[in-house]
């Protein structure tokens, strides 16, 4: 199955070279890496490999970062670094570091917090690193989900409800 995503490119398997990647070059905190259903993304490449088995995700860190604003400020980071929406178990994220998501009202929580909203889609309160929505069941393997923040599910949030229309 071919997938359309990541700026309109058609792919089923995507090899990603080492280095940091951000979901946007703007400061729009609502933009995330939206992984399409059935896509298989593999990190840890240098860029000269001819076989997937040649990658080394431990040495060649491939970083998906929500750090889109000022380096010294957490509150301007992406709400979610990675989003899966209705992704099946064919979908795969393999060999990445997911970091710097901030699904939180403020990094310091200096004002009273309202309860997270109960409506869909995923709110800015949930799943700072990875948000899985609408029964998504991707394979997430060989990944580090670190230094993310949220009211609920700083690293990962699994939301099973379907959108009611």
N, C-alpha and C positions, 0 to 999 in steps of 0.2 A: 504494500500500500504506500502510495506517495503522499506526503504531507505538505501543506502550504503553511508557512509560518516564518518567523524570524526574517522580517522585512520582505516577505513575498516569495522567497526562494522555495523551490519544490525539492523535497528530499524525503528519504526514509531513514537513512543513517547519516549522522553528521559527526565528523571528527573535529574536535575543537583543540586548538593549540594552547599551550601554556600561556598564562598571563591573566590580568584582571579584565573583566567585562562588566559593563553597566547596562541596565535595561534602557537607558535613555541618556542623551547628552544634555537634556534640559533639567530643570528642577521640579518637574511634575512627579510628585510622589505616588501617583496612582498608576504609573507605568511600571510593568513587571516583565520578566521573561515568561511569556505564555507558551507553554509547551503543548503543541498540538497532539491530538490522539494518534497513537501508533508511531510517533516519532521516537527514534532512538538516538540519544546524544551521548557521546563518549568524550571525556576530557582526558588530559594527560599526554598530549602529543607535542612534539617539538615542531613538526611540520615537514619532516623529511621521511616519515614512515611510509611503507608500502603495504603493511599489514597491521591490522588492529592489535595483534599480539605484541607488536614492537613498542607500544606506548608504555609509559611509566607514570601513572597518576600520582605516585608518591613524590617523585623527584620533580616532575613537570606540573606544578600546581596550576590548575585551571580554575579561576576564581570568578564566581558570579556574585557581584557585590551590589548592594543597595545604597552604597555611599555615593549619592549623586549631588550632594550639596557641599557645604563646608566640612572639611576634614575634622574640625574640632567640635562639630555639632551633630548629635544623633537625631534630633527631632526633625531634621530636613531630609532624612533618608527615605528611600522607597518604602511604602507600606508593606509590600510583599516583594521578595526578591524573585521567587519562582511561583507560578500558578499553574496548576493542572485543573482543567474543567472537563468533566466527563471523559477522562483519560482511562483507557482500558489497561489491562495487564500486559499488553504488547508494548506500551509506552515505557521508555527506559531513560533514566538519568544516571550516568555511571562515570565516576571519577572526577567529581567536582567538589569545590569548597563553596558553600553557600553562606554568605555573611552580610552583616550590616543592614538587615531588614528592620524596620521599626513600625510595627502595627500597634501604635500606642498614641494616646492623645498628646503626651509630651514625654520626652526622655526622662525628665526629672519627676514627673507626676506631681507637680506643685499645686495643681488645682483639683478640686473634688472630681472624681471620675463618675460618669454615668454608667449604668449597666450596659454591656455590649448590646447593640440592637439585635432583635430577633428576626429581622427580615433578611432575605438574600438579595444580592450576592454578598460575598464575604466582605465584612466591614473592615475599616482601618484598625480595628481593635484586635484582630485575630491573625495568627499565622505569619509572623514576621519573616521567617526564613522561607518556608514553603507552605502554600495553602492548597489543599486538595479539596475540590468542591464537586458536588453532584455525583457522588458515588465513585469518584476517581480511585483507581487502584494501580498506579504505575509501579514499576520496579525502580526503587531508589537504592543503589548499591555503590560501594566504594566511595561514598560521599561523606564529607564533614559538614555539619550544619552548626556553625559556631557564631557567637557574638551577635545574636538577633534578639529583638525585644518585642513584646506584645502583652496585652492584657491577658489574652488566652492563647496558648500555643506559641511561645516565642520562637521555638525552632520549627515546629510543624503543627498545622491544624488540619484535622480531617473533619469535613462537614458533609454528612451523608444525605441531607435533605435535598429533594429536587425542587426546582423553582416552581411555585404554584402560579399558574396563569389563568 
